[in-house]
Amino acid sequence: MRLRKKKNLEEKVSLVANNLIGRDCYAFYKLEDKTPYMLDLKKVFDNDNKIELEIGCGKGDFLYKKASDNKDINYIGVELLINVLVDALELVPKDYTNLKYLNVNAQHLQWFLPENSIDKIYLNFSCPYPKKQYANHRLTNSKFLELYKKICKPNFTIEQKTDNDAFFEYSLEEYEKCGFEIVKISRDLHNEKVGFEEEKAYQTQYEQKFMSLGKNINYVKVKLK
Ligand SMILES: C[S@@+](CC[C@H](N)C(=O)[O-])C[C@H]1O[C@@H](n2cnc3c(N)ncnc32)[C@H](O)[C@@H]1O
């Protein structure tokens, strides 16, 4: 689906840019030494609290709910498309200090986030890229899993949700290949009777869309063995 460019996009972004902590725009690609892009996360959040990342956060409703309910956790949303991210930026109230956004391709995260800095990664309804030749764009491809290991603390976890059954099975194989073990799993999250209350409570926009169509939602939480 082609997204229509929003009118006055950059002007809209500039009005909410106080919560935008990095962009991999033209200057980033041109610069050979990318070290100036590295963030000092203690300065960004003004504390040492845990940091959780949603990669491919879309319009940001999931993180907004998380950040509202957990003021002692810092959240960063990562989104490739500024056209989409501007909606997430506009959602954040002025007095929120624990929710920031990065407008970058996930493959550049090591230039923005220090090693050993992240506690948890959420991959909610990541693009499945069904064609085999694009498998390395999938956010659970081993290339990305190795990158996550670098920016995350050793005991980090990944929580993934997807409507796409084939992508889910692919992801489980990639986790196994990269030394992760399953902590919790469901192939039909919203029909689980017990044990998944929190995972069911925080729903994303895509999750609601697929639930309304009667689609089962796959969920897995993994950690390194
Ligand atoms: C299907 S949407 C899901 C949005 C949201 N997480 C939800 O569940 O409602 C996937 C999002 O991931 C973003 N995305 C895809 N590849 C990405 C990448 N390599 N880096 C950052 N964002 C990416 C897309 O632009 C899109 O907004």
The ligand as a Tripos MOL2 file, in Angstrom:
@<TRIPOS>MOLECULE
LIG
   27    29     1     0     0
SMALL
NO_CHARGES

@<TRIPOS>ATOM
      1 C1          2.4150   -3.4420    9.9970 C.3       1 LIG1
      2 S1          2.9960   -1.9920   10.7670 S.3       1 LIG1
      3 C2          2.6770   -2.3100   12.5080 C.3       1 LIG1
      4 C3          2.5740   -1.0540   13.3200 C.3       1 LIG1
      5 C4          2.3330   -1.2550   14.8280 C.3       1 LIG1
      6 N1          3.4490   -1.9260   15.4620 N.3       1 LIG1
      7 C5          1.0620   -2.0010   15.0780 C.2       1 LIG1
      8 O1          1.1240   -3.1720   15.4950 O.co2     1 LIG1
      9 O2         -0.0220   -1.4040   14.9260 O.co2     1 LIG1
     10 C6          4.7640   -2.2300   10.6610 C.3       1 LIG1
     11 C7          5.5630   -0.9380   10.8230 C.3       1 LIG1
     12 O3          6.9410   -1.2570   10.8320 O.3       1 LIG1
     13 C8          7.6530   -0.2540   10.1300 C.3       1 LIG1
     14 N2          8.9410   -0.8420    9.6850 N.ar      1 LIG1
     15 C9          9.1160   -1.8040    8.7380 C.ar      1 LIG1
     16 N3         10.4200   -2.0940    8.5930 N.ar      1 LIG1
     17 C10        11.0900   -1.2940    9.4700 C.ar      1 LIG1
     18 C11        12.4620   -1.1070    9.7710 C.ar      1 LIG1
     19 N4         13.4250   -1.8080    9.1360 N.pl3     1 LIG1
     20 N5         12.8080   -0.1920   10.7020 N.ar      1 LIG1
     21 C12        11.8540    0.5350   11.3430 C.ar      1 LIG1
     22 N6         10.5250    0.4130   11.0940 N.ar      1 LIG1
     23 C13        10.1480   -0.4990   10.1740 C.ar      1 LIG1
     24 C14         6.7130    0.1170    8.9870 C.3       1 LIG1
     25 O4          6.9990    1.3930    8.4480 O.3       1 LIG1
     26 C15         5.3470    0.0490    9.6670 C.3       1 LIG1
     27 O5          4.9550    1.2980   10.2010 O.3       1 LIG1
@<TRIPOS>BOND
     1     1     2 1
     2     2     3 1
     3     2    10 1
     4     3     4 1
     5     4     5 1
     6     5     6 1
     7     5     7 1
     8     7     8 2
     9     7     9 1
    10    10    11 1
    11    11    12 1
    12    11    26 1
    13    12    13 1
    14    13    14 1
    15    13    24 1
    16    14    15 ar
    17    14    23 ar
    18    15    16 ar
    19    16    17 ar
    20    17    18 ar
    21    17    23 ar
    22    18    19 1
    23    18    20 ar
    24    20    21 ar
    25    21    22 ar
    26    22    23 ar
    27    24    25 1
    28    24    26 1
    29    26    27 1
@<TRIPOS>SUBSTRUCTURE
     1 LIG1         1 GROUP 0 **** ****
